Amino acid sequence: MIAASVNDYRKLARQRLPRFLFDYIDGGSYAEVTLRRNVSDLEDIALRQRVLRDMGALDLSTELFGQRLSLPVALAPVGLAGMNARRGECQAVRAAEALGVPFTLSTVSACSLDEVAGAASRPFWFQLYMIRDRGFMRDLLAQAAAQACSALVFTVDMPVPGSRYRDYHSGLAGSPGIKGAIRRTWQGAMRPRWAWDVGIMGRPHALGNVAPVLHGKTGIEDFFAWMRNNFDPSIHWRDLDFIRSEWKGPLIIKGLLDAEDARQAAELGADGIIVSNHGGRQLDGALSSARALPPIADAVGDRLTVLADGGVRSGLDVLRLLALGAKGVLIGRPWVYALAARGQAGVEHVLRLIEAELRVAMTLTGTRSIAEVDRTIIAQG
């Protein structure tokens, strides 16, 4: 299959991955209403087509947190991404570097901070959850600083994991013991290319960053048990004082959907925020990112850097989120689909597709640079 779009890469990922892994990255919480709205609300935004505007020279570059980027795009943190291709996060960080955009490493990645840093030639971003064990958080922040991570993405919309029905149906969750292991092993065996590339040649299968606190346990059940027991529902704005005391670089708070929360983040000195509903994987029925973004950008856009994610399936969607007020856009599923399908080459290709689509969209809306993108390109009525 010739991949010409993010949706093509989704089809390829589905063909290559065991069901429990594909459904983990593809699914959302509960009935997946917010997951669908993320996509449909973006699709519903009509843009003004402009003509005869002398669009011979376009500038797709931008600057975020002191770093010049070739595109207003970053790779979002995705848990277990390294299980979708051999040492997947290492392949992804190299792809991001090749295209001149940031890569964000998840706390619950398969590859550790040290391993990804060894594969990278430039600093990358690191994502952190609020964890009950503050000593462990302190160690992770120290590792991120030692590896010269250029920004910290602090995720605040996961005090408890959302209920994701697909994970139960696939056997990823709710299937403890030997029965669940056999079920997942059988699914893996039905995907022989994945079984060889990742299942055998991609070892060790450990959550690199949290391996020290799992004490040698590497099973899926161990991962979910650790998440249930260690994510902290008592998280409060005052906990940002702890983060600020341990992290001196740019701090980006991820998971905001309300303007009041955005104002609070600005008051507490965050350098940036990410308007996000966790890809529709937490509170089902919450606003889509496209609907939540404009009031937040209006409230705090002059005080900190507003980024957004959710529902992006093309460069056209990137332009839509920029027009709604974002200064940069994170993509999650698109790069993981491409990673699962074709590794580093797939991630590079999907970024080039997004770049080409963004270039066309900017040309046809009469927008010569990212700095020119605003709500005037949105069609009214």
C-alpha positions, 0 to 999 in steps of 0.5 A: 500500500502506498501511504499518502496520508495519516489515515493510510498509515493508520490502516498499515499500523492496524495490519502490522500490530497485534490487536492489543497494541493497535487498540491501545494507540487508536482507542479512547475512553468510554464510548469514544465521543471526545475522540471522534469530536477531536477529529470532526470538530477540526474537519468542520472548520471551513477556511477562506480560500484566497487567490492571486496573492503572490504565494511564491515564497512561504516560511513554515518555520517558527520558534518555540521555547528558544528553539527554531523549528522547521515546522510548527509541529512537535511529536507528542508523548505517547506511552508504550510507543517503543512497542510498536517498532524496534526501540521505537522511541529511538527511531522516532527521535531520529526522525524528528531531528531529521525534519527539524521538530521536537520529540517528546519522550513519555514517562512510560516509554519503552526506551529510557531517557539515557537510551533515547539521548544516546540515539539523539544528537540534539535535546528533546522534550521530556513528559512527566506525570505527577507520581506519588513517589516524589523521590522518583519524580526528583530522580527523573527530573535530574535525569532529564536535566542531565540529558539536556532535555530542552523542555518539560511537558508536565501532564495534569489531566491524568490523576487517574487513568480513564476507562478504555473499553477497547483495552478490556476487549483486546486483552490489554487490560482486565486479563490478568495472569496466564490467560491474558498472557496467552491471549496477547501472545496469540495476537502477537503470533498472528503478526509475524513481522511485528513478532520478529522485529519487536517481540524478539529483536526489540528486547528488552521489553521494559518500561525504561524510565520506570524500570527501577521502581518495577524491580525487574517486573516487565509484564503488562499487568505490572505496568497497569498496576504501577499506573493505578498505584502511583498516579496521584489524584491529590495533585493540586496547583501547589504541586507546581512549586515542587516541579519548579524547584526541581526543573529550571528549564521551560515548563509546559503544562499539558491537559488544559481545556478551561480558560480558568485553568489556563489563567492559573497556569499563567499565574504560577509561571508556566512557560507554555500550556497544551490545550489537550484532552489526552487524545480523547482517552480521559474524560469522555464528553469533554470538549474537543481541543478545537472547541476549547482552544479559542477562549484559552488563547484569548485568555492567556495567549499574551502571557505564555505559549499556547500549544494544542493537540487532538484530532490532527490528521493532516497539515490542513488540521495543523493550520486550523489549530494555528488559526484558532490560536495555537502557536504550535501543534503536537501530533500523537497518533499520526507519528505512532501509526507511521512508526508501527508501519515503517519505523523511522522512515515512516515517521519522517514520511508522515512529517513530510506529508504534513509539511506538504499539506500545510504548504498547500493550505497556506498557499490557498489561504494566502498565508505566507508565514506561520506568524501570519496565521490567525482567525481571519483565515477562518470562513464565517457563516 
